[in-house]
Amino acid sequence: MSSNDTSIVQLQLATRCIAFAVGFPVLIIGIVGFRSYAVTSESWCRFRIPLLYINSLCSYTCVCLQSIDLFLCSSQNPILRQQSTIQRAHYLVIGFLFIWICNESPYYFMKQVNLIPNWRCQTTNTIYSQYRSYFTILVLSNIIPILIIGLFGYFSYRNMHRLNINQRRTLSIFNRQTIRMALFAISIVLVFQVPYTIAQIYFTATVNITKNIYRQTQEQLANVFFFIYAYNTNASSFYCYCAASKKF
């Protein structure tokens, strides 16, 4: 159990760091007002978003697998506990990485830089644009991870509280520490991702509604706020683990 969780956590942190390092500077530069390199280089225009979403989806996949693994390891059913193996975790991570690469690959061929009337990086396929807006961004990156993490996090928390004193003593200090750190990580994801997901559902549901300039400005400000707020999921892992473990 401990080695399995540790491997997943390491992969999760690696993908989070890459996503944070790539996405946050691009976001800040865009807010400040500098012309993004994405609208002056067609290759970077096509490559940056797939790179960001592959890392983001891999990060959320690792958190989901971590929450499922935590549920399996904390279960009193020996059959469920036997399902948690380090080899299976490696296969799942590699398999999902391949799936996310295939999911993001069409983006490279569906984007182009339009020089007239202004520099813009636009999708050339309307159907694919809707697929990304409704499925990739909203469902895969937000709704499904939150449901899986919340559900299995609750089951894991319930399993831990069902253990009697003798069963808790049989767990090693490292295992108990790993479980505590995993529960803290799950809580952090829910705290920072749920408000962002609710905001994205609202923006997606009202995209075809006619809005005045004042409302558009308010929603743009709110969108930037929730986007930066969601980045705390990637930035707070260190503090989360320090709070959960005295030996971290």
ZIWO-V142097 format. One record per residue. N is the residue number from 1. RES is the residue in one letter. SS is DSSP state (a for helix, b for strand, c for the rest). OMEGA is omega in whole degrees, -180 to 180 (* if undefined). Layout:
n=<N;N>
res=<RES;RES>
ss=<SS;SS>
omega=<OMEGA;OMEGA>
This chain:
n=<1;2;3;4;5;6;7;8;9;10;11;12;13;14;15;16;17;18;19;20;21;22;23;24;25;26;27;28;29;30;31;32;33;34;35;36;37;38;39;40;41;42;43;44;45;46;47;48;49;50;51;52;53;54;55;56;57;58;59;60;61;62;63;64;65;66;67;68;69;70;71;72;73;74;75;76;77;78;79;80;81;82;83;84;85;86;87;88;89;90;91;92;93;94;95;96;97;98;99;100;101;102;103;104;105;106;107;108;109;110;111;112;113;114;115;116;117;118;119;120;121;122;123;124;125;126;127;128;129;130;131;132;133;134;135;136;137;138;139;140;141;142;143;144;145;146;147;148;149;150;151;152;153;154;155;156;157;158;159;160;161;162;163;164;165;166;167;168;169;170;171;172;173;174;175;176;177;178;179;180;181;182;183;184;185;186;187;188;189;190;191;192;193;194;195;196;197;198;199;200;201;202;203;204;205;206;207;208;209;210;211;212;213;214;215;216;217;218;219;220;221;222;223;224;225;226;227;228;229;230;231;232;233;234;235;236;237;238;239;240;241;242;243;244;245;246;247;248>
res=<M;S;S;N;D;T;S;I;V;Q;L;Q;L;A;T;R;C;I;A;F;A;V;G;F;P;V;L;I;I;G;I;V;G;F;R;S;Y;A;V;T;S;E;S;W;C;R;F;R;I;P;L;L;Y;I;N;S;L;C;S;Y;T;C;V;C;L;Q;S;I;D;L;F;L;C;S;S;Q;N;P;I;L;R;Q;Q;S;T;I;Q;R;A;H;Y;L;V;I;G;F;L;F;I;W;I;C;N;E;S;P;Y;Y;F;M;K;Q;V;N;L;I;P;N;W;R;C;Q;T;T;N;T;I;Y;S;Q;Y;R;S;Y;F;T;I;L;V;L;S;N;I;I;P;I;L;I;I;G;L;F;G;Y;F;S;Y;R;N;M;H;R;L;N;I;N;Q;R;R;T;L;S;I;F;N;R;Q;T;I;R;M;A;L;F;A;I;S;I;V;L;V;F;Q;V;P;Y;T;I;A;Q;I;Y;F;T;A;T;V;N;I;T;K;N;I;Y;R;Q;T;Q;E;Q;L;A;N;V;F;F;F;I;Y;A;Y;N;T;N;A;S;S;F;Y;C;Y;C;A;A;S;K;K;F>
ss=<c;a;a;a;a;a;a;a;a;a;a;a;a;a;a;a;a;a;a;a;a;a;a;a;a;a;a;a;a;a;a;a;c;c;c;c;a;a;a;c;c;a;a;a;a;a;a;a;a;a;a;a;a;a;a;a;a;a;a;a;a;a;a;a;a;a;a;a;a;a;a;a;a;a;c;c;c;a;a;a;a;c;c;c;c;a;a;a;a;a;a;a;a;a;a;a;a;a;a;a;a;a;a;a;a;a;a;a;a;a;b;b;b;b;c;c;c;c;c;b;b;b;b;c;c;a;a;a;a;a;a;a;a;a;a;a;a;a;a;a;a;a;a;a;a;a;a;a;a;a;a;a;a;a;a;a;a;a;a;a;a;a;c;c;a;a;a;a;a;a;c;c;a;a;a;a;a;a;a;a;a;a;a;a;a;a;a;a;a;a;a;a;a;a;a;a;a;a;a;a;a;a;a;a;a;c;c;c;c;c;c;c;a;a;a;a;a;a;a;a;a;a;a;a;a;a;a;a;a;a;c;a;a;a;a;c;a;a;a;a;a;a;a;a;c;c;c;c>
omega=<-174;179;179;179;-178;179;180;179;180;177;179;-179;180;-180;178;-179;179;179;180;-177;-179;-171;-173;176;178;179;-178;179;178;180;-178;175;177;178;-177;176;-180;-179;175;178;-179;180;180;176;-178;-170;-169;-178;175;179;-179;-176;175;178;180;179;177;178;179;176;179;178;178;178;178;180;177;179;178;177;-180;-177;-178;-180;176;178;-178;179;178;-180;-179;179;-179;179;-178;179;179;178;179;179;-179;-179;179;179;179;176;177;179;-178;176;177;-180;-176;-177;180;-179;-177;-177;-177;-178;174;177;177;-177;-178;5;178;-179;179;176;-171;175;-178;-178;-177;-179;179;177;177;177;-180;-177;-173;-174;-176;-175;-174;-173;-175;-174;-175;-170;-177;178;-180;179;-179;-178;180;-177;-177;173;177;179;179;178;179;178;-179;-179;177;179;176;-175;-179;179;178;180;180;177;178;179;-180;180;179;178;179;178;-180;179;179;179;176;180;178;179;180;179;-179;-177;-174;-176;-178;178;179;179;178;178;180;176;179;-178;179;-178;-176;-175;-178;179;177;-176;176;-176;-178;180;178;179;178;-178;177;177;179;180;178;180;-178;178;177;179;-179;179;176;175;180;-173;-172;-178;-179;-180;178;-178;176;179;-177;-175;178;-176;-177;*>
